[in-house]
Amino acid sequence: MIQIQSFTLNPFQENTFILHDETHECVIIDPGCYDQREQTMLTQFIEDNGLKPVHLLNTHCHIDHVFGNRFISNTYDLPLATHTLDVPTLNLSVQAAKLYGLNYDTSPEPGVFLEEGEQVSFGNSTLDILFVPGHAPGHIAFVHHEQQFVINGDVLFQNSIGRTDLPGGDFNTLAKSIKDKMFALGDDYTVYCGHGPTTTIGHEKLNNPFVGINSSYAQ
């Protein structure tokens, strides 16, 4: 059974996730650790639980989700895995850090490219990959059907959705990703979001005011 640990990190209050199972292998998704204190939070959790990181995964490559890529890659000798269409987003992260006046240890280039229909495996567990662009051109989500959850980055939030006014964003594309891919998962699926609390597909179907209604929003 997969255990999910979240950490809210960096000035953008981004959610980083560590998933692990009974084998103690784990994956690290969207490491947003910004400074040494936050880096230690992640490594201490991994050490305290006797975990072995085997994958470094990005749902997408906006600056708040990649602050810790270099640190995690170097510490655990892991290649970065993400979607090929988000390489331009990753390349803009240096510019984004300068824009916000933030320090940034430049992420390594991806060593593995992930596509919809493929899977990421660790220990006895497997995550399916969904391609869900709109917030970012190469945005992907990680789904575990047996436990009915999805690590969805900045696609869906509780009662909101990811912004689409950044380079490569598009509202109609995001709305289609949500309705065709996310909502197809089923009402009982738990959604682990890149910011804010968890939600469910059923809750968002009933309460999310942005999908299929408005073409502009603030988030």
Secondary structure, DSSP 8 states (H G I E B T S, - for coil): --EEEEEEETTTTEEEEEEE-TT-EEEEES----SHHHHHHHHHHHHHTT-EEEEEE-S---HHHHTTHHHHHHHHT--EEE-GGGHHHHHTHHHHHHHHT--------EEEE--TT-EEEETTEEEEEEE--SSSTT-EEEEETTTTEEE-TTSEETTEE----STT--HHHHHHHIIIIIGGG-TT-EEE-SSS--EEHHHHHHH-SSTTS-S----
